[in-house]
Amino acid sequence: MDASTDYVARMDADRDGRVSLAEYQDWLSYAFTRMDADRDGVLASSELPGGRGKPVSLADHRQTVAERFARQDRNRDGYLDAQELLAPPQ
């Protein structure tokens, strides 16, 4: 298994060989979930790196991730393959 295939496999929860929006959001929300110490779905300033910044809700975070997904989904099929995942976002 090469590095790009391995990268897809780690995100690909249903093992269909491609990454859906939900899988992408779940993967990229892992750090959010870990930082949300009080589990209220919002990263307060005190939970953000450096202890400052504007609070961020999980919904806002997932929306930002969805926008990144859309930019990376170059063929507009609703999934990311290894090539799309490894390409720099536009």
MOPAC internal coordinates of N, CA, C and O (Angstrom, degrees):
PM7 1SCF
backbone

  N    0.0000 0     0.00 0     0.00 0    0    0    0
  C    1.4538 1     0.00 0     0.00 0    1    0    0
  C    1.5358 1   107.59 1     0.00 0    2    1    0
  O    1.2310 1   120.34 1   -52.65 1    3    2    1
  N    1.3467 1   116.96 1   127.35 1    3    2    1
  C    1.4652 1   118.89 1   178.65 1    5    3    2
  C    1.5267 1   110.30 1   -84.88 1    6    5    3
  O    1.2310 1   121.14 1    -8.54 1    7    6    5
  N    1.3181 1   115.43 1   171.46 1    7    6    5
  C    1.4707 1   120.54 1  -174.19 1    9    7    6
  C    1.5159 1   112.27 1   -60.06 1   10    9    7
  O    1.2310 1   119.68 1   140.19 1   11   10    9
  N    1.3435 1   118.21 1   -39.81 1   11   10    9
  C    1.4627 1   120.07 1  -178.04 1   13   11   10
  C    1.5258 1   111.05 1   -68.84 1   14   13   11
  O    1.2310 1   120.12 1   140.33 1   15   14   13
  N    1.3085 1   117.37 1   -39.67 1   15   14   13
  C    1.4652 1   121.05 1   177.91 1   17   15   14
  C    1.5229 1   110.21 1   -66.33 1   18   17   15
  O    1.2310 1   120.73 1   140.24 1   19   18   17
  N    1.3246 1   116.21 1   -39.76 1   19   18   17
  C    1.4611 1   120.71 1   178.16 1   21   19   18
  C    1.5300 1   110.54 1   -63.20 1   22   21   19
  O    1.2310 1   120.39 1   140.39 1   23   22   21
  N    1.3258 1   116.85 1   -39.61 1   23   22   21
  C    1.4615 1   121.77 1   179.67 1   25   23   22
  C    1.5335 1   109.88 1   -61.61 1   26   25   23
  O    1.2310 1   120.19 1   134.43 1   27   26   25
  N    1.3166 1   117.24 1   -45.57 1   27   26   25
  C    1.4661 1   121.31 1   177.29 1   29   27   26
  C    1.5221 1   109.61 1   -62.58 1   30   29   27
  O    1.2310 1   120.07 1   134.81 1   31   30   29
  N    1.3153 1   117.47 1   -45.19 1   31   30   29
  C    1.4657 1   121.91 1  -176.72 1   33   31   30
  C    1.5270 1   111.70 1   -59.08 1   34   33   31
  O    1.2310 1   120.07 1   143.76 1   35   34   33
  N    1.3313 1   117.47 1   -36.24 1   35   34   33
  C    1.4651 1   119.81 1   179.91 1   37   35   34
  C    1.5232 1   112.04 1   -66.54 1   38   37   35
  O    1.2310 1   119.70 1   146.76 1   39   38   37
  N    1.3212 1   118.18 1   -33.24 1   39   38   37
  C    1.4713 1   121.98 1  -179.57 1   41   39   38
  C    1.5228 1   112.49 1   -87.92 1   42   41   39
  O    1.2310 1   120.33 1   155.36 1   43   42   41
  N    1.3108 1   116.97 1   -24.64 1   43   42   41
  C    1.4621 1   124.27 1  -170.59 1   45   43   42
  C    1.5294 1   112.04 1   -78.62 1   46   45   43
  O    1.2310 1   120.56 1   -98.76 1   47   46   45
  N    1.3212 1   116.53 1    81.24 1   47   46   45
  C    1.4685 1   121.82 1  -174.92 1   49   47   46
  C    1.5260 1   113.35 1   -61.34 1   50   49   47
  O    1.2310 1   119.96 1   143.95 1   51   50   49
  N    1.3350 1   117.69 1   -36.05 1   51   50   49
  C    1.4670 1   119.06 1  -178.21 1   53   51   50
  C    1.5305 1   113.33 1   -93.19 1   54   53   51
  O    1.2310 1   120.52 1  -176.49 1   55   54   53
  N    1.3223 1   116.61 1     3.51 1   55   54   53
  C    1.4694 1   123.81 1   174.07 1   57   55   54
  C    1.5311 1   113.69 1    57.95 1   58   57   55
  O    1.2310 1   120.61 1  -141.73 1   59   58   57
  N    1.3453 1   116.44 1    38.27 1   59   58   57
  C    1.4637 1   118.95 1   177.86 1   61   59   58
  C    1.5241 1   112.53 1   -96.99 1   62   61   59
  O    1.2310 1   120.04 1  -174.02 1   63   62   61
  N    1.3413 1   117.52 1     5.98 1   63   62   61
  C    1.4501 1   121.56 1   175.85 1   65   63   62
  C    1.5147 1   115.20 1    86.04 1   66   65   63
  O    1.2310 1   120.65 1  -172.37 1   67   66   65
  N    1.3090 1   116.37 1     7.63 1   67   66   65
  C    1.4581 1   120.76 1   178.91 1   69   67   66
  C    1.5211 1   108.22 1  -148.31 1   70   69   67
  O    1.2310 1   120.74 1   -15.80 1   71   70   69
  N    1.3293 1   116.20 1   164.20 1   71   70   69
  C    1.4563 1   121.31 1  -174.83 1   73   71   70
  C    1.5276 1   109.26 1  -112.95 1   74   73   71
  O    1.2310 1   121.08 1   -59.95 1   75   74   73
  N    1.3246 1   115.54 1   120.05 1   75   74   73
  C    1.4664 1   121.11 1   178.11 1   77   75   74
  C    1.5317 1   109.17 1   -83.07 1   78   77   75
  O    1.2310 1   120.84 1   -10.37 1   79   78   77
  N    1.3142 1   116.00 1   169.63 1   79   78   77
  C    1.4570 1   120.82 1   177.12 1   81   79   78
  C    1.5275 1   110.71 1   -57.88 1   82   81   79
  O    1.2310 1   119.91 1   133.35 1   83   82   81
  N    1.3229 1   117.77 1   -46.65 1   83   82   81
  C    1.4678 1   120.95 1  -178.73 1   85   83   82
  C    1.5335 1   111.08 1   -61.36 1   86   85   83
  O    1.2310 1   120.21 1   137.81 1   87   86   85
  N    1.3334 1   117.20 1   -42.19 1   87   86   85
  C    1.4629 1   120.20 1   178.55 1   89   87   86
  C    1.5369 1   110.77 1   -63.78 1   90   89   87
  O    1.2310 1   120.65 1   139.26 1   91   90   89
  N    1.3127 1   116.37 1   -40.74 1   91   90   89
  C    1.4626 1   122.09 1   179.18 1   93   91   90
  C    1.5251 1   110.56 1   -64.32 1   94   93   91
  O    1.2310 1   121.14 1   134.04 1   95   94   93
  N    1.3255 1   115.42 1   -45.96 1   95   94   93
  C    1.4651 1   119.52 1   178.52 1   97   95   94
  C    1.5248 1   111.18 1   -63.22 1   98   97   95
  O    1.2310 1   120.28 1   136.01 1   99   98   97
  N    1.3141 1   117.07 1   -43.99 1   99   98   97
  C    1.4647 1   120.37 1   179.85 1  101   99   98
  C    1.5232 1   110.69 1   -61.26 1  102  101   99
  O    1.2310 1   120.33 1   134.91 1  103  102  101
  N    1.3287 1   116.97 1   -45.09 1  103  102  101
  C    1.4628 1   121.35 1  -179.18 1  105  103  102
  C    1.5297 1   110.55 1   -62.37 1  106  105  103
  O    1.2310 1   120.55 1   134.01 1  107  106  105
  N    1.3268 1   116.56 1   -45.99 1  107  106  105
  C    1.4592 1   120.19 1  -176.28 1  109  107  106
  C    1.5314 1   112.97 1   -82.06 1  110  109  107
  O    1.2310 1   120.00 1   178.52 1  111  110  109
  N    1.3100 1   117.61 1    -1.48 1  111  110  109
  C    1.4679 1   120.99 1   175.98 1  113  111  110
  C    1.5235 1   112.21 1   -99.10 1  114  113  111
  O    1.2310 1   120.41 1   177.74 1  115  114  113
  N    1.3094 1   116.83 1    -2.26 1  115  114  113
  C    1.4659 1   121.08 1  -179.29 1  117  115  114
  C    1.5314 1   111.12 1   -56.49 1  118  117  115
  O    1.2310 1   120.35 1   131.30 1  119  118  117
  N    1.3261 1   116.94 1   -48.70 1  119  118  117
  C    1.4661 1   119.93 1  -178.59 1  121  119  118
  C    1.5269 1   110.78 1   -65.05 1  122  121  119
  O    1.2310 1   120.51 1   141.13 1  123  122  121
  N    1.3295 1   116.63 1   -38.87 1  123  122  121
  C    1.4671 1   120.27 1   177.63 1  125  123  122
  C    1.5219 1   109.53 1   -56.62 1  126  125  123
  O    1.2310 1   120.82 1   130.51 1  127  126  125
  N    1.3059 1   116.03 1   -49.49 1  127  126  125
  C    1.4626 1   121.76 1  -177.95 1  129  127  126
  C    1.5259 1   110.97 1   -60.41 1  130  129  127
  O    1.2310 1   120.57 1   138.92 1  131  130  129
  N    1.3178 1   116.51 1   -41.08 1  131  130  129
  C    1.4702 1   119.96 1   179.39 1  133  131  130
  C    1.5180 1   112.01 1   -67.45 1  134  133  131
  O    1.2310 1   119.86 1   144.64 1  135  134  133
  N    1.3298 1   117.88 1   -35.36 1  135  134  133
  C    1.4622 1   120.82 1  -178.46 1  137  135  134
  C    1.5270 1   112.79 1   -78.89 1  138  137  135
  O    1.2310 1   120.06 1   158.78 1  139  138  137
  N    1.3392 1   117.49 1   -21.22 1  139  138  137
  C    1.4620 1   122.03 1  -178.03 1  141  139  138
  C    1.5332 1   109.72 1   -77.01 1  142  141  139
  O    1.2310 1   120.97 1  -102.37 1  143  142  141
  N    1.3190 1   115.75 1    77.63 1  143  142  141
  C    1.4667 1   122.35 1  -172.12 1  145  143  142
  C    1.5189 1   113.61 1   -58.74 1  146  145  143
  O    1.2310 1   120.03 1   142.55 1  147  146  145
  N    1.3301 1   117.56 1   -37.45 1  147  146  145
  C    1.4653 1   119.24 1  -178.40 1  149  147  146
  C    1.5293 1   112.90 1   -92.70 1  150  149  147
  O    1.2310 1   120.88 1  -176.95 1  151  150  149
  N    1.3285 1   115.93 1     3.05 1  151  150  149
  C    1.4844 1   122.97 1   175.38 1  153  151  150
  C    1.5242 1   113.35 1    55.11 1  154  153  151
  O    1.2310 1   120.45 1  -142.38 1  155  154  153
  N    1.3429 1   116.74 1    37.62 1  155  154  153
  C    1.4684 1   119.57 1   179.87 1  157  155  154
  C    1.5285 1   113.11 1   -98.78 1  158  157  155
  O    1.2310 1   119.93 1  -175.50 1  159  158  157
  N    1.3380 1   117.73 1     4.50 1  159  158  157
  C    1.4562 1   120.61 1   178.61 1  161  159  158
  C    1.5174 1   113.90 1    80.69 1  162  161  159
  O    1.2310 1   120.75 1  -170.03 1  163  162  161
  N    1.3193 1   116.17 1     9.97 1  163  162  161
  C    1.4692 1   121.47 1   178.87 1  165  163  162
  C    1.5210 1   107.76 1  -135.81 1  166  165  163
  O    1.2310 1   121.13 1   -49.18 1  167  166  165
  N    1.3347 1   115.44 1   130.82 1  167  166  165
  C    1.4513 1   118.95 1   170.99 1  169  167  166
  C    1.5113 1   107.36 1   -86.91 1  170  169  167
  O    1.2310 1   120.92 1   -73.97 1  171  170  169
  N    1.3172 1   115.85 1   106.03 1  171  170  169
  C    1.4621 1   121.48 1   176.72 1  173  171  170
  C    1.5210 1   108.56 1   -72.38 1  174  173  171
  O    1.2310 1   120.60 1   -15.82 1  175  174  173
  N    1.3009 1   116.46 1   164.18 1  175  174  173
  C    1.4679 1   120.65 1   179.17 1  177  175  174
  C    1.5175 1   111.49 1   -51.02 1  178  177  175
  O    1.2310 1   120.60 1   138.09 1  179  178  177
  N    1.3206 1   116.46 1   -41.91 1  179  178  177
  C    1.4644 1   120.58 1  -178.06 1  181  179  178
  C    1.5272 1   112.95 1   -66.81 1  182  181  179
  O    1.2310 1   119.75 1   160.19 1  183  182  181
  N    1.3396 1   118.08 1   -19.81 1  183  182  181
  C    1.4651 1   121.83 1   179.88 1  185  183  182
  C    1.5207 1   112.22 1   -93.03 1  186  185  183
  O    1.2310 1   120.08 1   169.85 1  187  186  185
  N    1.3082 1   117.45 1   -10.15 1  187  186  185
  C    1.4661 1   121.87 1  -179.54 1  189  187  186
  C    1.5232 1   110.35 1   -82.75 1  190  189  187
  O    1.2310 1   120.62 1   -26.22 1  191  190  189
  N    1.3452 1   116.41 1   153.78 1  191  190  189
  C    1.4664 1   119.05 1   176.56 1  193  191  190
  C    1.5291 1   110.42 1   -54.57 1  194  193  191
  O    1.2310 1   120.62 1   -46.23 1  195  194  193
  N    1.3099 1   116.42 1   133.77 1  195  194  193
  C    1.4527 1   121.18 1  -178.29 1  197  195  194
  C    1.5146 1   113.55 1    82.89 1  198  197  195
  O    1.2310 1   120.34 1   173.86 1  199  198  197
  N    1.3475 1   116.95 1    -6.14 1  199  198  197
  C    1.4549 1   120.95 1   178.00 1  201  199  198
  C    1.5046 1   115.19 1    69.34 1  202  201  199
  O    1.2310 1   120.81 1  -157.94 1  203  202  201
  N    1.3201 1   116.05 1    22.06 1  203  202  201
  C    1.4642 1   118.06 1   178.16 1  205  203  202
  C    1.5199 1   109.63 1  -149.88 1  206  205  203
  O    1.2310 1   121.16 1   -14.14 1  207  206  205
  N    1.3021 1   115.39 1   165.86 1  207  206  205
  C    1.4562 1   122.07 1  -179.12 1  209  207  206
  C    1.5076 1   110.18 1   124.76 1  210  209  207
  O    1.2310 1   121.36 1    -9.36 1  211  210  209
  N    1.2983 1   114.99 1   170.64 1  211  210  209
  C    1.4645 1   122.15 1  -179.91 1  213  211  210
  C    1.5346 1   109.40 1   -75.12 1  214  213  211
  O    1.2310 1   119.71 1   -45.69 1  215  214  213
  N    1.3284 1   118.16 1   134.31 1  215  214  213
  C    1.4683 1   120.42 1   176.95 1  217  215  214
  C    1.5352 1   111.17 1   -56.40 1  218  217  215
  O    1.2310 1   121.18 1   -32.69 1  219  218  217
  N    1.3239 1   115.35 1   147.31 1  219  218  217
  C    1.4633 1   122.34 1  -178.31 1  221  219  218
  C    1.5224 1   108.12 1  -129.46 1  222  221  219
  O    1.2310 1   120.74 1   -53.81 1  223  222  221
  N    1.3355 1   116.19 1   126.19 1  223  222  221
  C    1.4653 1   119.24 1   176.76 1  225  223  222
  C    1.5285 1   109.81 1   -85.68 1  226  225  223
  O    1.2310 1   121.08 1   -22.48 1  227  226  225
  N    1.3183 1   115.54 1   157.52 1  227  226  225
  C    1.4582 1   120.22 1   177.01 1  229  227  226
  C    1.5271 1   109.76 1   -61.17 1  230  229  227
  O    1.2310 1   119.91 1   141.18 1  231  230  229
  N    1.3220 1   117.78 1   -38.82 1  231  230  229
  C    1.4690 1   120.99 1   178.86 1  233  231  230
  C    1.5261 1   110.64 1   -61.72 1  234  233  231
  O    1.2310 1   120.20 1   136.63 1  235  234  233
  N    1.3285 1   117.22 1   -43.37 1  235  234  233
  C    1.4703 1   119.99 1   177.88 1  237  235  234
  C    1.5218 1   111.00 1   -64.83 1  238  237  235
  O    1.2310 1   120.67 1   138.22 1  239  238  237
  N    1.3159 1   116.32 1   -41.78 1  239  238  237
  C    1.4634 1   120.78 1   178.09 1  241  239  238
  C    1.5288 1   110.56 1   -59.84 1  242  241  239
  O    1.2310 1   120.32 1   132.58 1  243  242  241
  N    1.3344 1   116.99 1   -47.42 1  243  242  241
  C    1.4696 1   120.79 1  -179.15 1  245  243  242
  C    1.5314 1   111.09 1   -64.54 1  246  245  243
  O    1.2310 1   119.94 1   146.86 1  247  246  245
  N    1.3354 1   117.72 1   -33.14 1  247  246  245
  C    1.4652 1   121.05 1   176.43 1  249  247  246
  C    1.5238 1   110.49 1   -65.95 1  250  249  247
  O    1.2310 1   120.44 1   136.50 1  251  250  249
  N    1.3171 1   116.77 1   -43.50 1  251  250  249
  C    1.4655 1   121.05 1   177.60 1  253  251  250
  C    1.5287 1   110.58 1   -60.96 1  254  253  251
  O    1.2310 1   120.78 1   137.33 1  255  254  253
  N    1.3121 1   116.12 1   -42.67 1  255  254  253
  C    1.4633 1   120.98 1   178.14 1  257  255  254
  C    1.5321 1   110.09 1   -64.43 1  258  257  255
  O    1.2310 1   119.90 1   140.78 1  259  258  257
  N    1.3226 1   117.81 1   -39.22 1  259  258  257
  C    1.4731 1   121.29 1   178.09 1  261  259  258
  C    1.5260 1   111.31 1   -62.66 1  262  261  259
  O    1.2310 1   120.55 1   141.63 1  263  262  261
  N    1.3164 1   116.55 1   -38.37 1  263  262  261
  C    1.4738 1   120.08 1   178.11 1  265  263  262
  C    1.5270 1   110.45 1   -66.33 1  266  265  263
  O    1.2310 1   120.26 1   139.94 1  267  266  265
  N    1.3234 1   117.11 1   -40.06 1  267  266  265
  C    1.4675 1   121.02 1   176.80 1  269  267  266
  C    1.5272 1   109.96 1   -64.09 1  270  269  267
  O    1.2310 1   120.61 1   137.69 1  271  270  269
  N    1.3353 1   116.43 1   -42.31 1  271  270  269
  C    1.4694 1   121.64 1   177.99 1  273  271  270
  C    1.5303 1   109.72 1   -57.34 1  274  273  271
  O    1.2310 1   120.24 1   132.76 1  275  274  273
  N    1.3114 1   117.15 1   -47.24 1  275  274  273
  C    1.4775 1   121.30 1  -178.64 1  277  275  274
  C    1.5255 1   111.32 1   -60.09 1  278  277  275
  O    1.2310 1   120.23 1   141.36 1  279  278  277
  N    1.3279 1   117.16 1   -38.64 1  279  278  277
  C    1.4698 1   119.95 1   178.19 1  281  279  278
  C    1.5256 1   111.42 1   -68.26 1  282  281  279
  O    1.2310 1   120.34 1   145.21 1  283  282  281
  N    1.3220 1   116.95 1   -34.79 1  283  282  281
  C    1.4625 1   120.62 1  -178.42 1  285  283  282
  C    1.5297 1   112.46 1   -80.14 1  286  285  283
  O    1.2310 1   119.86 1   156.65 1  287  286  285
  N    1.3214 1   117.88 1   -23.35 1  287  286  285
  C    1.4670 1   122.14 1  -178.76 1  289  287  286
  C    1.5312 1   108.74 1   -77.84 1  290  289  287
  O    1.2310 1   121.08 1  -105.11 1  291  290  289
  N    1.3092 1   115.55 1    74.89 1  291  290  289
  C    1.4657 1   121.58 1  -172.45 1  293  291  290
  C    1.5308 1   113.19 1   -62.76 1  294  293  291
  O    1.2310 1   120.07 1   144.51 1  295  294  293
  N    1.3343 1   117.48 1   -35.49 1  295  294  293
  C    1.4594 1   118.67 1  -179.02 1  297  295  294
  C    1.5285 1   113.07 1   -90.86 1  298  297  295
  O    1.2310 1   120.53 1  -177.25 1  299  298  297
  N    1.3282 1   116.59 1     2.75 1  299  298  297
  C    1.4685 1   123.58 1   174.40 1  301  299  298
  C    1.5280 1   113.75 1    56.31 1  302  301  299
  O    1.2310 1   121.05 1  -142.82 1  303  302  301
  N    1.3515 1   115.60 1    37.18 1  303  302  301
  C    1.4658 1   117.94 1   178.49 1  305  303  302
  C    1.5296 1   112.71 1   -96.02 1  306  305  303
  O    1.2310 1   120.39 1  -179.15 1  307  306  305
  N    1.3371 1   116.85 1     0.85 1  307  306  305
  C    1.4563 1   120.40 1   178.57 1  309  307  306
  C    1.5148 1   114.38 1    85.44 1  310  309  307
  O    1.2310 1   120.35 1  -172.74 1  311  310  309
  N    1.3281 1   116.94 1     7.26 1  311  310  309
  C    1.4588 1   122.82 1   179.01 1  313  311  310
  C    1.5188 1   109.30 1  -138.53 1  314  313  311
  O    1.2310 1   120.98 1   -23.02 1  315  314  313
  N    1.3216 1   115.73 1   156.98 1  315  314  313
  C    1.4566 1   120.58 1   173.42 1  317  315  314
  C    1.5140 1   109.08 1  -110.81 1  318  317  315
  O    1.2310 1   121.10 1   -48.66 1  319  318  317
  N    1.3386 1   115.50 1   131.34 1  319  318  317
  C    1.4574 1   120.50 1   172.70 1  321  319  318
  C    1.5163 1   108.04 1   -99.52 1  322  321  319
  O    1.2310 1   120.24 1     0.12 1  323  322  321
  N    1.3168 1   117.14 1  -179.88 1  323  322  321
  C    1.4639 1   120.87 1  -176.52 1  325  323  322
  C    1.5204 1   111.54 1   -58.72 1  326  325  323
  O    1.2310 1   119.99 1   137.27 1  327  326  325
  N    1.3122 1   117.62 1   -42.73 1  327  326  325
  C    1.4617 1   121.27 1  -178.83 1  329  327  326
  C    1.5247 1   111.02 1   -62.28 1  330  329  327
  O    1.2310 1   119.95 1   136.74 1  331  330  329
  N    1.3244 1   117.69 1   -43.26 1  331  330  329
  C    1.4605 1   121.52 1   179.78 1  333  331  330
  C    1.5356 1   110.85 1   -68.20 1  334  333  331
  O    1.2310 1   120.45 1   140.32 1  335  334  333
  N    1.3221 1   116.74 1   -39.68 1  335  334  333
  C    1.4677 1   120.20 1  -179.76 1  337  335  334
  C    1.5217 1   111.83 1   -64.39 1  338  337  335
  O    1.2310 1   120.52 1   143.04 1  339  338  337
  N    1.3159 1   116.61 1   -36.96 1  339  338  337
  C    1.4568 1   120.40 1  -175.40 1  341  339  338
  C    1.5300 1   113.02 1   -86.17 1  342  341  339
  O    1.2310 1   120.06 1   165.76 1  343  342  341
  N    1.3256 1   117.50 1   -14.24 1  343  342  341
  C    1.4576 1   120.22 1   179.37 1  345  343  342
  C    1.5235 1   110.05 1   -75.24 1  346  345  343
  O    1.2310 1   120.29 1   -36.81 1  347  346  345
  N    1.3228 1   117.05 1   143.19 1  347  346  345
  C    1.4671 1   118.68 1   177.02 1  349  347  346
  C    1.5269 1   110.68 1   -61.30 1  350  349  347
  O    1.2310 1   119.64 1   -42.64 1  351  350  349
  N    1.3237 1   118.29 1   137.36 1  351  350  349
  C    1.4624 1   120.07 1   177.96 1  353  351  350
  C    1.5235 1   110.55 1   -63.44 1  354  353  351
  O    1.2310 1   120.99 1   -30.49 1  355  354  353
  N    1.3037 1   115.71 1   149.51 1  355  354  353
  C    1.4635 1   120.25 1   178.65 1  357  355  354
  C    1.4984 1   110.20 1  -109.66 1  358  357  355
  O    1.2310 1   120.10 1   180.00 1  359  358  357

